[in-house]
Amino acid sequence: MIEPTFIQTKDKVNLKVEIYGHQNKTTLIINPAIGVKRKLYRDFATFMAQQDTTVVLYNYRGMEDGTKDLPPDIMLSAEAWGRVDQSAVINWVTSELKPDQLFLLGHSIGGQLLGFADSCDAVDGLVHIASQKGDYRLWPFVGRLKLILLWHVLIPWMSKGKTFNAKKLGLGTYPWPSAAAKQWAHWGQQKDYLFNPKFGFDLKPWHQFDKPLLSLGFLDDDMAPEAAIDGLLKEFGQSVKSSSDNGHIEKRIIDPKLIGLKSIGHFGFFRPETQTLWQEIATWIHQQKPL
């Protein structure tokens, strides 16, 4: 069941939201990958709703729903996706749906953004699907060369106007705001990506994260190799001081062949044929105990 609604951010952007399932004690927000549409996640959302988990889908400003109806002079950066849009969705879910437990699933860039949210403490657990640190130094040689070209040449060159034609580079089916594309590339140009001190971001929300975190990666995903997945996970809980250190983090790297699939790649987790993995996510979420 889909219940579309709109959430207004603090700078008056209306984010279209789809809600799957009835109001349950357990709720899951999905932070999408960059350049995809909400429909990628609908089968998974429907499945999770059948597992007694309410699912909330949305997309970032200026992306799937375009820029035509946006207020003038608003932030259209990748940072705004996490700091403003993500915060608005978390705050709305907390106040309107009032879940006993709130989880966030981040796909690719969606798993990188939690620390920007002013309400990140409201999240009781985090699931990463193919989420990575975009530092090209963490890629094998060929992938490293491709990322250097993307970060340093292609995106800056193709983002000189108001929009970035992502389709030409196979990065989606619709244009992005140039400001967001350029900031994303700027992060990628630096060692440690957005976590480089030169950007001046307060990294405490990432480094002090001590909630349960499940990270899934895939052997055939050249957009999120294991080293890049590990690079992102190292940012979550760096400052946690406990007897178990970073025992709140669980990582699984999955070989598609072991579950009877030819490939999964960067987007295939959300195809219906991977339902065995969906069940793992549902089971993991319901195993987490409220603090």
HUDAMO-V719223 format. One record per residue. N is the residue number from 1. RES is the residue in three letters. SS is DSSP state (2 for helix, 1 for strand, 0 for the rest). OMEGA is omega in radians with two decimals (none if undefined). D_LAST is the distance of its C-alpha to the last C-alpha in Angstrom with 1 decimal. Layout:
# HUDAMO-V719223
n->N res->RES ss->SS omega->OMEGA d_last->D_LAST
n->N res->RES ss->SS omega->OMEGA d_last->D_LAST
This chain:
# HUDAMO-V719223
n->1 res->MET ss->0 omega->3.12 d_last->29.9
n->2 res->ILE ss->1 omega->3.03 d_last->30.0
n->3 res->GLU ss->1 omega->-3.13 d_last->29.6
n->4 res->PRO ss->1 omega->3.08 d_last->30.8
n->5 res->THR ss->1 omega->3.10 d_last->30.1
n->6 res->PHE ss->1 omega->3.06 d_last->30.3
n->7 res->ILE ss->1 omega->3.13 d_last->27.9
n->8 res->GLN ss->1 omega->3.11 d_last->29.7
n->9 res->THR ss->0 omega->-3.11 d_last->28.6
n->10 res->LYS ss->0 omega->3.08 d_last->29.4
n->11 res->ASP ss->0 omega->2.95 d_last->32.7
n->12 res->LYS ss->0 omega->3.00 d_last->33.7
n->13 res->VAL ss->0 omega->3.10 d_last->33.2
n->14 res->ASN ss->1 omega->3.13 d_last->32.6
n->15 res->LEU ss->1 omega->3.09 d_last->30.3
n->16 res->LYS ss->1 omega->-3.05 d_last->31.0
n->17 res->VAL ss->1 omega->3.03 d_last->27.9
n->18 res->GLU ss->1 omega->-3.11 d_last->27.8
n->19 res->ILE ss->1 omega->-3.12 d_last->25.3
n->20 res->TYR ss->1 omega->3.12 d_last->25.2
n->21 res->GLY ss->0 omega->3.07 d_last->24.2
n->22 res->HIS ss->0 omega->-3.12 d_last->23.4
n->23 res->GLN ss->0 omega->-3.10 d_last->20.6
n->24 res->ASN ss->0 omega->3.10 d_last->17.7
n->25 res->LYS ss->0 omega->-3.13 d_last->14.1
n->26 res->THR ss->1 omega->-3.10 d_last->13.5
n->27 res->THR ss->1 omega->-3.13 d_last->15.5
n->28 res->LEU ss->1 omega->3.01 d_last->16.9
n->29 res->ILE ss->1 omega->3.08 d_last->19.0
n->30 res->ILE ss->1 omega->2.97 d_last->21.8
n->31 res->ASN ss->1 omega->-3.02 d_last->23.2
n->32 res->PRO ss->0 omega->2.95 d_last->26.7
n->33 res->ALA ss->0 omega->-3.13 d_last->28.9
n->34 res->ILE ss->0 omega->3.03 d_last->31.8
n->35 res->GLY ss->0 omega->3.12 d_last->34.8
n->36 res->VAL ss->0 omega->3.10 d_last->33.6
n->37 res->LYS ss->0 omega->-3.14 d_last->33.5
n->38 res->ARG ss->2 omega->-3.06 d_last->30.9
n->39 res->LYS ss->2 omega->3.10 d_last->32.9
n->40 res->LEU ss->2 omega->-3.00 d_last->31.9
n->41 res->TYR ss->2 omega->-2.98 d_last->28.4
n->42 res->ARG ss->2 omega->3.12 d_last->29.5
n->43 res->ASP ss->2 omega->3.11 d_last->30.0
n->44 res->PHE ss->2 omega->3.14 d_last->26.6
n->45 res->ALA ss->2 omega->3.11 d_last->25.1
n->46 res->THR ss->2 omega->3.11 d_last->27.1
n->47 res->PHE ss->2 omega->-3.10 d_last->26.0
n->48 res->MET ss->2 omega->3.09 d_last->22.2
n->49 res->ALA ss->2 omega->3.09 d_last->23.0
n->50 res->GLN ss->2 omega->3.10 d_last->24.6
n->51 res->GLN ss->0 omega->3.09 d_last->21.4
n->52 res->ASP ss->0 omega->3.06 d_last->19.6
n->53 res->THR ss->0 omega->3.04 d_last->18.2
n->54 res->THR ss->1 omega->-3.11 d_last->19.6
n->55 res->VAL ss->1 omega->3.14 d_last->21.0
n->56 res->VAL ss->1 omega->3.09 d_last->22.3
n->57 res->LEU ss->1 omega->3.02 d_last->25.2
n->58 res->TYR ss->0 omega->2.99 d_last->27.1
n->59 res->ASN ss->0 omega->-3.05 d_last->29.3
n->60 res->TYR ss->0 omega->3.11 d_last->30.0
n->61 res->ARG ss->0 omega->3.06 d_last->32.7
n->62 res->GLY ss->0 omega->-3.08 d_last->36.2
n->63 res->MET ss->0 omega->-3.04 d_last->35.4
n->64 res->GLU ss->0 omega->-3.07 d_last->35.8
n->65 res->ASP ss->0 omega->3.03 d_last->36.8
n->66 res->GLY ss->0 omega->-3.08 d_last->39.2
n->67 res->THR ss->0 omega->-3.01 d_last->40.1
n->68 res->LYS ss->0 omega->-3.03 d_last->42.8
n->69 res->ASP ss->0 omega->-3.12 d_last->40.9
n->70 res->LEU ss->0 omega->3.06 d_last->38.8
n->71 res->PRO ss->0 omega->3.13 d_last->39.6
n->72 res->PRO ss->0 omega->2.99 d_last->41.9
n->73 res->ASP ss->0 omega->3.06 d_last->40.9
n->74 res->ILE ss->0 omega->3.06 d_last->37.2
n->75 res->MET ss->0 omega->3.08 d_last->35.3
n->76 res->LEU ss->0 omega->-3.09 d_last->35.7
n->77 res->SER ss->0 omega->3.03 d_last->34.1
n->78 res->ALA ss->2 omega->3.08 d_last->31.4
n->79 res->GLU ss->2 omega->3.13 d_last->29.5
n->80 res->ALA ss->2 omega->3.09 d_last->29.6
n->81 res->TRP ss->2 omega->-3.14 d_last->28.1
n->82 res->GLY ss->2 omega->-3.01 d_last->24.8
n->83 res->ARG ss->2 omega->-3.05 d_last->25.2
n->84 res->VAL ss->2 omega->-3.07 d_last->26.5
n->85 res->ASP ss->2 omega->3.13 d_last->26.2
n->86 res->GLN ss->2 omega->3.12 d_last->22.7
n->87 res->SER ss->2 omega->-3.12 d_last->21.5
n->88 res->ALA ss->2 omega->-3.13 d_last->23.4
n->89 res->VAL ss->2 omega->3.12 d_last->21.9
n->90 res->ILE ss->2 omega->-3.13 d_last->18.3
n->91 res->ASN ss->2 omega->-3.14 d_last->19.2
n->92 res->TRP ss->2 omega->3.14 d_last->21.2
n->93 res->VAL ss->2 omega->-3.13 d_last->18.6
n->94 res->THR ss->2 omega->-3.06 d_last->16.1
n->95 res->SER ss->2 omega->-3.05 d_last->18.8
n->96 res->GLU ss->2 omega->-3.12 d_last->20.9
n->97 res->LEU ss->2 omega->3.07 d_last->18.8
n->98 res->LYS ss->0 omega->3.14 d_last->15.7
n->99 res->PRO ss->0 omega->3.00 d_last->13.4
n->100 res->ASP ss->0 omega->3.08 d_last->10.2
n->101 res->GLN ss->1 omega->-3.13 d_last->9.2
n->102 res->LEU ss->1 omega->3.09 d_last->11.6
n->103 res->PHE ss->1 omega->3.07 d_last->13.1
n->104 res->LEU ss->1 omega->3.04 d_last->16.2
n->105 res->LEU ss->1 omega->3.12 d_last->19.0
n->106 res->GLY ss->1 omega->3.10 d_last->21.6
n->107 res->HIS ss->1 omega->3.13 d_last->25.0
n->108 res->SER ss->2 omega->-3.14 d_last->27.2
n->109 res->ILE ss->2 omega->-3.14 d_last->27.2
n->110 res->GLY ss->2 omega->3.10 d_last->24.3
n->111 res->GLY ss->2 omega->-3.12 d_last->22.0
n->112 res->GLN ss->0 omega->-2.86 d_last->23.6
n->113 res->LEU ss->0 omega->-2.96 d_last->23.0
n->114 res->LEU ss->2 omega->-3.06 d_last->19.3
n->115 res->GLY ss->2 omega->3.08 d_last->19.9
n->116 res->PHE ss->2 omega->-3.01 d_last->22.5
n->117 res->ALA ss->0 omega->3.09 d_last->20.3
n->118 res->ASP ss->0 omega->-3.10 d_last->20.0
n->119 res->SER ss->0 omega->-3.04 d_last->16.8
n->120 res->CYS ss->2 omega->3.11 d_last->15.2
n->121 res->ASP ss->2 omega->3.13 d_last->12.1
n->122 res->ALA ss->2 omega->-3.12 d_last->11.5
n->123 res->VAL ss->0 omega->-3.09 d_last->11.3
n->124 res->ASP ss->0 omega->3.13 d_last->8.2
n->125 res->GLY ss->1 omega->-3.02 d_last->10.7
n->126 res->LEU ss->1 omega->3.05 d_last->14.4
n->127 res->VAL ss->1 omega->3.04 d_last->17.3
n->128 res->HIS ss->1 omega->2.99 d_last->20.7
n->129 res->ILE ss->1 omega->-3.14 d_last->23.9
n->130 res->ALA ss->0 omega->3.12 d_last->26.9
n->131 res->SER ss->0 omega->-2.97 d_last->25.4
n->132 res->GLN ss->0 omega->2.96 d_last->27.3
n->133 res->LYS ss->0 omega->-3.03 d_last->28.6
n->134 res->GLY ss->0 omega->3.07 d_last->32.0
n->135 res->ASP ss->0 omega->-3.03 d_last->33.9
n->136 res->TYR ss->2 omega->3.13 d_last->37.1
n->137 res->ARG ss->2 omega->-3.12 d_last->37.4
n->138 res->LEU ss->2 omega->-3.13 d_last->34.7
n->139 res->TRP ss->0 omega->2.95 d_last->36.9
n->140 res->PRO ss->0 omega->-2.94 d_last->39.8
n->141 res->PHE ss->2 omega->-3.07 d_last->43.2
n->142 res->VAL ss->2 omega->3.11 d_last->44.1
n->143 res->GLY ss->2 omega->3.11 d_last->40.8
n->144 res->ARG ss->2 omega->3.13 d_last->40.9
n->145 res->LEU ss->2 omega->3.13 d_last->44.3
n->146 res->LYS ss->2 omega->-3.14 d_last->43.2
n->147 res->LEU ss->2 omega->3.09 d_last->40.3
n->148 res->ILE ss->2 omega->3.11 d_last->42.7
n->149 res->LEU ss->2 omega->-3.13 d_last->45.0
n->150 res->LEU ss->2 omega->-3.05 d_last->42.4
n->151 res->TRP ss->2 omega->-2.97 d_last->40.8
n->152 res->HIS ss->2 omega->-3.03 d_last->44.1
n->153 res->VAL ss->2 omega->-2.93 d_last->46.7
n->154 res->LEU ss->2 omega->-3.12 d_last->45.9
n->155 res->ILE ss->2 omega->3.11 d_last->43.1
n->156 res->PRO ss->2 omega->-3.11 d_last->44.8
n->157 res->TRP ss->2 omega->-3.06 d_last->48.1
n->158 res->MET ss->2 omega->-3.10 d_last->46.9
n->159 res->SER ss->0 omega->-3.08 d_last->44.9
n->160 res->LYS ss->0 omega->3.07 d_last->47.8
n->161 res->GLY ss->0 omega->3.14 d_last->47.9
n->162 res->LYS ss->0 omega->-3.10 d_last->45.2
n->163 res->THR ss->1 omega->3.09 d_last->43.9
n->164 res->PHE ss->1 omega->-3.11 d_last->43.2
n->165 res->ASN ss->0 omega->-3.07 d_last->44.6
n->166 res->ALA ss->2 omega->-3.08 d_last->41.9
n->167 res->LYS ss->2 omega->-3.13 d_last->43.7
n->168 res->LYS ss->2 omega->-3.14 d_last->46.5
n->169 res->LEU ss->2 omega->-3.14 d_last->44.1
n->170 res->GLY ss->0 omega->-3.09 d_last->42.3
n->171 res->LEU ss->0 omega->3.13 d_last->39.1
n->172 res->GLY ss->0 omega->-3.08 d_last->38.8
n->173 res->THR ss->0 omega->-3.12 d_last->41.1
n->174 res->TYR ss->0 omega->-3.14 d_last->41.1
n->175 res->PRO ss->0 omega->3.09 d_last->41.7
n->176 res->TRP ss->1 omega->2.96 d_last->39.1
n->177 res->PRO ss->1 omega->-3.12 d_last->39.4
n->178 res->SER ss->2 omega->-3.11 d_last->41.3
n->179 res->ALA ss->2 omega->3.13 d_last->39.2
n->180 res->ALA ss->2 omega->3.14 d_last->36.0
n->181 res->ALA ss->2 omega->-3.12 d_last->37.9
n->182 res->LYS ss->2 omega->3.11 d_last->39.5
n->183 res->GLN ss->2 omega->3.09 d_last->36.3
n->184 res->TRP ss->2 omega->3.11 d_last->34.7
n->185 res->ALA ss->2 omega->3.13 d_last->37.9
n->186 res->HIS ss->2 omega->3.04 d_last->37.8
n->187 res->TRP ss->2 omega->-3.07 d_last->34.4
n->188 res->GLY ss->2 omega->-3.14 d_last->35.8
n->189 res->GLN ss->2 omega->-3.01 d_last->38.8
n->190 res->GLN ss->0 omega->3.01 d_last->36.9
n->191 res->LYS ss->0 omega->-3.12 d_last->35.5
n->192 res->ASP ss->0 omega->2.95 d_last->31.7
n->193 res->TYR ss->2 omega->-3.06 d_last->31.9
n->194 res->LEU ss->2 omega->-3.11 d_last->30.0
n->195 res->PHE ss->2 omega->3.08 d_last->28.4
n->196 res->ASN ss->0 omega->-3.11 d_last->31.9
n->197 res->PRO ss->2 omega->-3.09 d_last->32.1
n->198 res->LYS ss->2 omega->-3.13 d_last->35.2
n->199 res->PHE ss->2 omega->3.05 d_last->33.3
n->200 res->GLY ss->0 omega->3.12 d_last->31.6
n->201 res->PHE ss->0 omega->3.02 d_last->28.1
n->202 res->ASP ss->0 omega->-3.04 d_last->25.3
n->203 res->LEU ss->0 omega->-3.11 d_last->23.5
n->204 res->LYS ss->2 omega->-3.14 d_last->20.6
n->205 res->PRO ss->2 omega->3.05 d_last->18.2
n->206 res->TRP ss->2 omega->-3.01 d_last->19.0
n->207 res->HIS ss->2 omega->-3.14 d_last->19.4
n->208 res->GLN ss->0 omega->-3.13 d_last->16.2
n->209 res->PHE ss->0 omega->-3.11 d_last->14.0
n->210 res->ASP ss->0 omega->3.12 d_last->11.4
n->211 res->LYS ss->0 omega->3.11 d_last->9.4
n->212 res->PRO ss->1 omega->-3.13 d_last->10.8
n->213 res->LEU ss->1 omega->3.08 d_last->14.4
n->214 res->LEU ss->1 omega->-3.11 d_last->17.0
n->215 res->SER ss->1 omega->3.08 d_last->20.6
n->216 res->LEU ss->1 omega->3.02 d_last->23.6
n->217 res->GLY ss->1 omega->-3.02 d_last->27.1
n->218 res->PHE ss->1 omega->-3.03 d_last->30.5
n->219 res->LEU ss->0 omega->-3.08 d_last->33.6
n->220 res->ASP ss->0 omega->-3.11 d_last->36.0
n->221 res->ASP ss->0 omega->-3.13 d_last->34.2
n->222 res->ASP ss->0 omega->3.07 d_last->36.4
n->223 res->MET ss->0 omega->3.11 d_last->34.4
n->224 res->ALA ss->0 omega->3.09 d_last->31.3
n->225 res->PRO ss->0 omega->-3.03 d_last->32.6
n->226 res->GLU ss->2 omega->3.14 d_last->30.3
n->227 res->ALA ss->2 omega->3.12 d_last->31.1
n->228 res->ALA ss->2 omega->3.04 d_last->30.1
n->229 res->ILE ss->2 omega->3.11 d_last->26.8
n->230 res->ASP ss->2 omega->3.13 d_last->26.2
n->231 res->GLY ss->2 omega->3.10 d_last->27.4
n->232 res->LEU ss->2 omega->-3.10 d_last->24.7
n->233 res->LEU ss->2 omega->3.13 d_last->21.9
n->234 res->LYS ss->0 omega->3.12 d_last->23.2
n->235 res->GLU ss->0 omega->-3.11 d_last->22.4
n->236 res->PHE ss->0 omega->3.08 d_last->18.6
n->237 res->GLY ss->0 omega->3.12 d_last->17.2
n->238 res->GLN ss->0 omega->-3.05 d_last->20.6
n->239 res->SER ss->0 omega->-3.12 d_last->19.5
n->240 res->VAL ss->0 omega->3.13 d_last->16.4
n->241 res->LYS ss->0 omega->3.12 d_last->17.5
n->242 res->SER ss->0 omega->-3.11 d_last->15.8
n->243 res->SER ss->0 omega->-3.12 d_last->17.5
n->244 res->SER ss->0 omega->-3.10 d_last->16.6
n->245 res->ASP ss->0 omega->-3.11 d_last->17.8
n->246 res->ASN ss->0 omega->3.13 d_last->17.1
n->247 res->GLY ss->0 omega->3.10 d_last->15.8
n->248 res->HIS ss->0 omega->-3.08 d_last->13.1
n->249 res->ILE ss->1 omega->3.06 d_last->16.2
n->250 res->GLU ss->1 omega->-3.13 d_last->18.1
n->251 res->LYS ss->1 omega->3.06 d_last->21.6
n->252 res->ARG ss->1 omega->3.04 d_last->24.1
n->253 res->ILE ss->1 omega->-2.93 d_last->27.6
n->254 res->ILE ss->1 omega->3.03 d_last->29.4
n->255 res->ASP ss->0 omega->-3.10 d_last->33.1
n->256 res->PRO ss->2 omega->-3.08 d_last->34.2
n->257 res->LYS ss->2 omega->-3.12 d_last->37.1
n->258 res->LEU ss->2 omega->3.05 d_last->34.8
n->259 res->ILE ss->2 omega->3.02 d_last->33.6
n->260 res->GLY ss->0 omega->-3.14 d_last->37.1
n->261 res->LEU ss->0 omega->3.08 d_last->37.1
n->262 res->LYS ss->0 omega->-3.10 d_last->39.6
n->263 res->SER ss->0 omega->2.99 d_last->37.3
n->264 res->ILE ss->0 omega->3.10 d_last->33.9
n->265 res->GLY ss->0 omega->-3.03 d_last->34.4
n->266 res->HIS ss->0 omega->-3.05 d_last->32.4
n->267 res->PHE ss->0 omega->-2.99 d_last->32.2
n->268 res->GLY ss->2 omega->3.11 d_last->32.8
n->269 res->PHE ss->2 omega->-3.04 d_last->29.2
n->270 res->PHE ss->2 omega->3.02 d_last->29.3
n->271 res->ARG ss->0 omega->-3.08 d_last->32.6
n->272 res->PRO ss->2 omega->-3.11 d_last->32.6
n->273 res->GLU ss->2 omega->3.11 d_last->33.9
n->274 res->THR ss->2 omega->-3.06 d_last->30.7
n->275 res->GLN ss->2 omega->3.08 d_last->28.8
n->276 res->THR ss->2 omega->3.10 d_last->28.0
n->277 res->LEU ss->2 omega->3.08 d_last->25.8
n->278 res->TRP ss->2 omega->-3.13 d_last->24.3
n->279 res->GLN ss->2 omega->3.09 d_last->23.2
n->280 res->GLU ss->2 omega->3.12 d_last->21.5
n->281 res->ILE ss->2 omega->-3.14 d_last->19.4
n->282 res->ALA ss->2 omega->3.14 d_last->18.6
n->283 res->THR ss->2 omega->-3.12 d_last->17.8
n->284 res->TRP ss->2 omega->-3.13 d_last->15.5
n->285 res->ILE ss->2 omega->-3.08 d_last->13.5
n->286 res->HIS ss->2 omega->3.05 d_last->13.3
n->287 res->GLN ss->2 omega->-3.11 d_last->12.4
n->288 res->GLN ss->0 omega->-3.10 d_last->9.0
n->289 res->LYS ss->0 omega->3.08 d_last->6.3
n->290 res->PRO ss->0 omega->3.13 d_last->3.8
n->291 res->LEU ss->0 omega->none d_last->0.0
